[in-house]
Amino acid sequence: MTSFTLRSAREILFGSGTRHQLGEQASALGTRALIVCGRGAPRRGDTIAELTESLSDKGVEATLFAEVEAEPSLDTVERGREAFRAGDCDVIVAIGGGSAMDVGKAIGALSGSPEPLSHFFAGAEIPWPGHPVIALPTTSGTGGEVTPNSVLTDTDTGRKASIRGHTLLPEVAIVDPELTLSLPPAQTAWSGVDALTQAIEAYTSTGATVVSDLLALEATTRIAGSLKTAYLSGDDLAAREHMALGSLLAGLALASARLGLVHGLAHPLGALYHIPHGQVCGILLPHVMEFNLESCREKYARLAAEMGIGAEAEALLEWVKNLNGELALTESLADFGLQEDDFDRIIPDALSSGSTKHNPRPVTEQDLRELLAPMT
């Protein structure tokens, strides 16, 4: 039997209403919390107020850092580190989508280090320990509440990449599907396609194990069976629960198995053309699956059978090809400005990505040129 590593948050609380346990969890970790969230979160103040009250009820003071943008930058994390120190905080509460998770985790991991974030973005090992992070996702997308990485962008160079390390794993993940009920249809679609892509790529990654396969298989079937319902009927709690669990399981799978070429390309494309991450994943997924078909035929067929859409790998590929249209997502990178003149900026970053290196089929520069050319 092959060996494997399973990475996760120390404790995971899943289920509708679990957000009410935030104060109890935080009080066991500290007394002063920095709440990290997106810029628009205070305008939707009910959730922030509810969480702040939960903290206060257990004697935890809260400072709000509502400065996270859609594609978080190194500068945003540095401001967050300063806010953490200025508030004399000792625990972080990250609430939001993947961006809030990434910023909160980076602040926590690097809060005790004097080195600038650029030092770690360049590849330096992240020191141990940091400060504890409690992650509460409001989307069913990245699985960032249980992954040891933070995706950030250097605005000076335009480079988008992950910093990675055990210290980036949250101490506690609170996954409450009720927090996703207000997510608009477009964001439901983007984040859901991201979760689906992560599940499929973790399942077919060269780093996949017997355990990550179980997680990724269950994640794929739950997401595939509930994404369209969540998109069309956002208040359907059952669909939201399946999506939240699917996203969580996909995060657990990728934390150990890594991903593949979709994510290897998604980062440089997203950074260059400012495409929502889930949308660029959705556009790339059928093209990359077709590229990988002969290397993944058995696993694609297993997914198709579990989803009830057929017994052949081609059935899964066809289902994925139809997905963007059913979710009203843009189906062409040309709509975002992709052109061959930019290939020399995109391809080196894609080839150096850890995700690309875990793709089930080896990838060359010429492969990427041939893959991208029809999408211009």
PLY file of the C-alpha trace (Angstrom):
ply
format ascii 1.0
element vertex 376
property float x
property float y
property float z
element edge 375
property int vertex1
property int vertex2
end_header
0.00 0.00 0.00
1.34 3.43 -0.92
2.03 6.02 1.77
0.11 9.29 1.92
-0.21 12.55 3.84
-3.55 14.06 4.84
-3.59 17.79 5.57
-6.46 19.63 7.22
-7.48 22.27 9.73
-7.16 21.01 13.32
-10.93 21.02 13.78
-13.78 21.25 11.26
-17.30 22.22 12.24
-19.82 21.59 9.47
-23.55 22.25 9.36
-26.22 24.91 9.28
-25.96 27.14 12.32
-22.39 26.22 13.24
-21.34 29.87 12.89
-22.89 30.44 16.32
-19.97 28.50 17.80
-17.46 31.13 16.67
-17.20 32.87 20.04
-16.60 29.63 21.90
-13.92 28.54 19.44
-12.19 31.92 19.42
-12.14 32.30 23.20
-10.16 29.06 23.43
-7.49 30.59 21.18
-7.23 34.24 22.21
-8.89 37.38 23.54
-8.50 39.89 20.69
-9.59 38.93 17.18
-8.86 40.54 13.84
-11.85 39.95 11.56
-10.58 39.75 7.96
-13.21 40.18 5.25
-13.91 41.73 1.87
-14.45 45.43 1.27
-18.16 44.95 0.70
-18.79 42.90 3.84
-19.56 45.83 6.18
-22.33 46.96 3.80
-23.93 43.56 4.34
-23.55 44.13 8.05
-25.88 41.51 9.49
-23.35 38.69 9.27
-20.43 40.76 10.58
-22.57 42.07 13.44
-23.73 38.55 14.29
-20.18 37.21 14.38
-18.89 40.17 16.36
-21.63 39.59 18.91
-20.71 35.91 19.13
-17.13 36.92 19.89
-18.15 39.58 22.42
-20.44 37.16 24.26
-17.39 35.01 25.00
-15.15 37.92 25.99
-13.26 38.30 22.70
-12.72 41.86 21.44
-12.90 42.35 17.66
-11.08 44.66 15.25
-12.34 44.80 11.66
-9.99 44.61 8.68
-12.36 44.95 5.71
-9.81 45.65 2.97
-9.63 42.41 0.98
-10.05 42.83 -2.77
-11.07 40.20 -5.35
-7.48 39.29 -6.26
-5.64 40.04 -3.02
-2.24 41.66 -3.25
0.89 41.40 -1.16
0.23 44.98 -0.02
-3.16 44.01 1.39
-1.60 41.27 3.49
1.07 43.68 4.73
-1.63 46.14 5.83
-3.40 43.30 7.55
-0.25 42.28 9.40
0.10 45.85 10.60
-3.54 45.98 11.72
-3.03 42.70 13.60
-0.02 44.12 15.46
-1.60 47.53 16.06
-4.65 45.89 17.61
-2.48 43.62 19.76
-4.52 40.73 18.34
-3.88 37.08 19.01
-6.40 35.30 16.76
-7.76 35.88 13.25
-11.30 35.31 12.01
-11.35 35.10 8.20
-14.84 35.29 6.72
-15.69 35.43 3.03
-14.66 33.78 -0.19
-11.27 32.48 -1.16
-9.67 35.92 -1.14
-10.59 36.58 2.50
-9.39 33.09 3.42
-6.07 33.65 1.64
-5.42 37.03 3.26
-6.47 35.86 6.72
-4.28 32.77 6.53
-1.28 34.76 5.32
-1.67 37.32 8.11
-1.88 34.55 10.68
1.06 32.57 9.35
3.35 35.60 9.06
2.13 37.71 11.98
5.18 36.87 14.08
7.78 37.24 11.35
9.74 40.47 10.77
10.39 39.56 7.14
8.31 41.22 4.39
5.78 39.05 2.58
7.79 39.37 -0.64
10.46 37.21 1.03
8.02 34.28 1.30
6.36 34.98 -2.05
9.81 34.42 -3.57
9.89 30.95 -2.01
11.36 31.27 1.48
10.10 28.75 4.02
7.31 30.08 6.23
8.34 30.05 9.92
6.49 28.19 12.66
4.43 29.08 14.59
2.10 31.84 13.47
-1.17 32.87 15.14
-4.35 30.79 14.92
-6.92 31.39 12.19
-10.62 30.53 12.28
-12.00 30.34 8.74
-15.67 30.81 7.84
-16.33 30.50 4.08
-19.30 32.34 2.58
-18.91 30.67 -0.81
-18.77 27.03 -1.84
-15.67 27.34 -3.95
-12.04 27.32 -2.93
-11.99 25.01 0.08
-9.46 27.48 1.47
-10.70 26.83 4.99
-8.75 23.54 4.98
-5.80 24.13 2.62
-2.16 25.02 3.46
-1.75 27.74 0.85
-2.59 31.35 0.11
-3.01 32.67 -3.44
-1.75 36.25 -3.78
-0.74 38.72 -6.49
2.35 40.88 -6.70
0.93 44.03 -8.32
4.41 45.27 -9.23
5.10 42.29 -11.48
1.56 41.02 -12.16
2.58 37.58 -10.91
-0.11 35.50 -9.17
1.06 32.50 -7.16
0.64 30.57 -3.94
2.68 30.70 -0.78
2.51 27.32 0.92
3.27 25.80 4.31
1.74 23.95 7.24
1.43 27.21 9.18
-1.17 28.39 6.63
-3.65 25.71 7.71
-6.45 27.27 9.77
-6.78 26.11 13.35
-10.55 25.84 12.99
-12.84 25.73 9.93
-16.49 26.59 10.50
-18.45 25.66 7.38
-22.03 26.89 7.76
-24.05 26.50 4.52
-26.45 29.22 5.72
-23.64 31.74 5.13
-23.90 31.00 1.39
-27.65 31.58 1.04
-27.25 35.23 0.03
-24.58 34.52 -2.59
-25.72 35.97 -5.97
-26.21 33.57 -8.91
-23.07 34.63 -10.80
-20.82 34.16 -7.76
-22.56 30.87 -6.98
-21.67 29.73 -10.49
-18.05 30.95 -10.43
-17.26 29.53 -7.02
-19.10 26.29 -7.74
-17.19 25.68 -10.96
-13.95 26.32 -9.07
-14.93 23.68 -6.49
-15.87 21.22 -9.24
-12.58 21.80 -11.04
-10.64 21.27 -7.83
-12.46 18.01 -7.15
-11.80 16.65 -10.67
-8.17 17.80 -10.72
-7.43 16.42 -7.26
-8.95 13.11 -8.35
-6.71 12.87 -11.41
-3.57 14.52 -9.99
-0.30 12.56 -9.94
-0.31 13.26 -6.20
-3.66 11.53 -5.66
-3.89 8.86 -2.95
-6.48 6.33 -1.86
-7.78 8.84 0.70
-7.81 11.92 -1.55
-9.60 9.86 -4.20
-12.43 9.06 -1.80
-12.76 12.73 -0.88
-12.55 13.98 -4.48
-15.03 11.42 -5.79
-17.63 12.36 -3.18
-16.93 16.05 -3.74
-17.46 15.78 -7.48
-20.76 13.94 -7.24
-22.17 16.29 -4.59
-21.19 19.43 -6.50
-22.35 18.08 -9.86
-25.72 17.14 -8.36
-26.41 20.47 -6.65
-24.61 23.29 -8.50
-27.36 24.03 -11.02
-30.03 24.03 -8.30
-27.99 26.38 -6.10
-27.49 28.66 -9.11
-31.17 28.73 -10.07
-32.64 28.67 -6.54
-30.18 30.33 -4.19
-32.43 29.89 -1.16
-32.53 26.09 -1.54
-30.77 25.13 1.69
-30.39 21.47 0.76
-28.52 22.41 -2.43
-26.38 24.88 -0.50
-25.54 22.19 2.05
-24.43 19.74 -0.65
-22.37 22.47 -2.31
-20.72 23.47 0.97
-19.84 19.89 1.81
-18.61 19.22 -1.73
-16.38 22.28 -1.61
-15.01 21.27 1.79
-14.24 17.74 0.60
-12.57 19.08 -2.55
-10.41 21.33 -0.36
-9.37 18.37 1.78
-8.55 16.37 -1.35
-6.44 19.04 -3.02
-4.60 19.87 0.21
-3.00 16.45 -0.04
-3.17 15.56 -3.75
-2.55 18.99 -5.34
-4.27 19.98 -8.61
-3.50 20.08 -12.35
-3.12 22.11 -15.51
-6.39 24.06 -15.19
-5.08 25.75 -12.06
-1.58 26.00 -13.49
-2.98 28.14 -16.30
-5.72 29.87 -14.31
-3.33 31.88 -12.16
-1.35 33.63 -14.93
-4.48 34.10 -17.06
-6.49 35.48 -14.14
-3.72 37.87 -13.15
-3.15 39.15 -16.71
-6.77 39.57 -17.80
-8.49 40.02 -14.42
-10.85 37.09 -14.95
-12.77 35.73 -11.94
-10.94 32.60 -10.87
-13.94 30.27 -11.10
-14.80 31.56 -14.55
-11.32 30.99 -15.97
-11.38 27.49 -14.45
-14.72 26.83 -16.13
-13.45 27.97 -19.52
-10.27 25.90 -19.27
-11.71 22.74 -17.75
-13.15 21.05 -20.89
-10.04 21.90 -22.93
-7.68 20.50 -20.29
-9.87 17.43 -19.76
-9.73 16.71 -23.48
-5.95 17.11 -23.38
-5.78 14.68 -20.43
-8.41 12.23 -21.71
-6.17 9.27 -22.55
-4.28 9.64 -19.27
-7.48 9.81 -17.21
-9.93 7.64 -19.11
-10.57 5.22 -16.25
-11.07 7.90 -13.62
-13.25 10.06 -15.87
-15.44 7.02 -16.53
-15.71 6.36 -12.80
-16.85 9.94 -12.20
-19.39 9.74 -15.02
-20.81 6.52 -13.60
-21.04 7.94 -10.07
-22.80 11.04 -11.43
-25.26 8.85 -13.33
-24.51 10.39 -16.72
-22.96 7.41 -18.48
-20.28 4.77 -18.30
-17.61 6.33 -20.55
-15.06 9.06 -20.02
-16.54 10.98 -22.96
-19.83 11.32 -21.07
-18.11 13.36 -18.36
-16.31 15.49 -20.93
-19.57 16.25 -22.73
-21.30 17.13 -19.46
-18.50 19.54 -18.55
-18.58 21.12 -22.03
-22.27 21.97 -21.53
-21.84 23.36 -18.02
-20.80 26.96 -18.76
-23.80 27.52 -21.00
-26.17 26.19 -18.33
-24.62 28.55 -15.77
-24.52 31.53 -18.17
-20.74 31.80 -17.87
-18.54 33.18 -20.64
-17.14 30.29 -22.66
-14.22 31.99 -24.41
-10.98 33.51 -23.20
-11.06 35.70 -26.30
-13.86 37.64 -24.61
-11.33 38.65 -21.93
-8.61 39.60 -24.41
-6.48 36.48 -24.78
-4.08 36.88 -27.70
-1.07 34.95 -28.96
1.21 37.92 -28.29
0.70 37.25 -24.56
1.62 33.56 -24.67
5.24 34.28 -23.75
4.01 35.93 -20.53
1.52 33.18 -19.66
3.34 29.96 -20.50
6.48 30.23 -18.30
4.39 30.82 -15.16
2.05 27.97 -16.09
4.93 25.54 -16.67
6.59 26.42 -13.35
3.38 25.98 -11.38
3.18 23.14 -8.88
-0.32 22.44 -10.17
0.95 21.92 -13.72
3.67 19.62 -12.40
0.95 17.41 -10.88
-1.07 17.20 -14.10
-1.69 13.55 -15.08
-0.25 14.13 -18.55
3.18 15.80 -18.86
2.95 19.32 -20.30
5.34 21.07 -22.70
5.52 24.61 -23.96
4.23 23.48 -27.34
1.31 21.72 -25.66
0.28 24.98 -24.02
0.55 26.94 -27.26
-1.67 24.39 -29.01
-4.11 24.38 -26.09
-4.45 28.16 -25.88
-4.45 29.02 -29.60
-8.10 27.99 -30.28
-9.23 30.16 -27.35
-7.85 33.43 -28.77
0 1
1 2
2 3
3 4
4 5
5 6
6 7
7 8
8 9
9 10
10 11
11 12
12 13
13 14
14 15
15 16
16 17
17 18
18 19
19 20
20 21
21 22
22 23
23 24
24 25
25 26
26 27
27 28
28 29
29 30
30 31
31 32
32 33
33 34
34 35
35 36
36 37
37 38
38 39
39 40
40 41
41 42
42 43
43 44
44 45
45 46
46 47
47 48
48 49
49 50
50 51
51 52
52 53
53 54
54 55
55 56
56 57
57 58
58 59
59 60
60 61
61 62
62 63
63 64
64 65
65 66
66 67
67 68
68 69
69 70
70 71
71 72
72 73
73 74
74 75
75 76
76 77
77 78
78 79
79 80
80 81
81 82
82 83
83 84
84 85
85 86
86 87
87 88
88 89
89 90
90 91
91 92
92 93
93 94
94 95
95 96
96 97
97 98
98 99
99 100
100 101
101 102
102 103
103 104
104 105
105 106
106 107
107 108
108 109
109 110
110 111
111 112
112 113
113 114
114 115
115 116
116 117
117 118
118 119
119 120
120 121
121 122
122 123
123 124
124 125
125 126
126 127
127 128
128 129
129 130
130 131
131 132
132 133
133 134
134 135
135 136
136 137
137 138
138 139
139 140
140 141
141 142
142 143
143 144
144 145
145 146
146 147
147 148
148 149
149 150
150 151
151 152
152 153
153 154
154 155
155 156
156 157
157 158
158 159
159 160
160 161
161 162
162 163
163 164
164 165
165 166
166 167
167 168
168 169
169 170
170 171
171 172
172 173
173 174
174 175
175 176
176 177
177 178
178 179
179 180
180 181
181 182
182 183
183 184
184 185
185 186
186 187
187 188
188 189
189 190
190 191
191 192
192 193
193 194
194 195
195 196
196 197
197 198
198 199
199 200
200 201
201 202
202 203
203 204
204 205
205 206
206 207
207 208
208 209
209 210
210 211
211 212
212 213
213 214
214 215
215 216
216 217
217 218
218 219
219 220
220 221
221 222
222 223
223 224
224 225
225 226
226 227
227 228
228 229
229 230
230 231
231 232
232 233
233 234
234 235
235 236
236 237
237 238
238 239
239 240
240 241
241 242
242 243
243 244
244 245
245 246
246 247
247 248
248 249
249 250
250 251
251 252
252 253
253 254
254 255
255 256
256 257
257 258
258 259
259 260
260 261
261 262
262 263
263 264
264 265
265 266
266 267
267 268
268 269
269 270
270 271
271 272
272 273
273 274
274 275
275 276
276 277
277 278
278 279
279 280
280 281
281 282
282 283
283 284
284 285
285 286
286 287
287 288
288 289
289 290
290 291
291 292
292 293
293 294
294 295
295 296
296 297
297 298
298 299
299 300
300 301
301 302
302 303
303 304
304 305
305 306
306 307
307 308
308 309
309 310
310 311
311 312
312 313
313 314
314 315
315 316
316 317
317 318
318 319
319 320
320 321
321 322
322 323
323 324
324 325
325 326
326 327
327 328
328 329
329 330
330 331
331 332
332 333
333 334
334 335
335 336
336 337
337 338
338 339
339 340
340 341
341 342
342 343
343 344
344 345
345 346
346 347
347 348
348 349
349 350
350 351
351 352
352 353
353 354
354 355
355 356
356 357
357 358
358 359
359 360
360 361
361 362
362 363
363 364
364 365
365 366
366 367
367 368
368 369
369 370
370 371
371 372
372 373
373 374
374 375
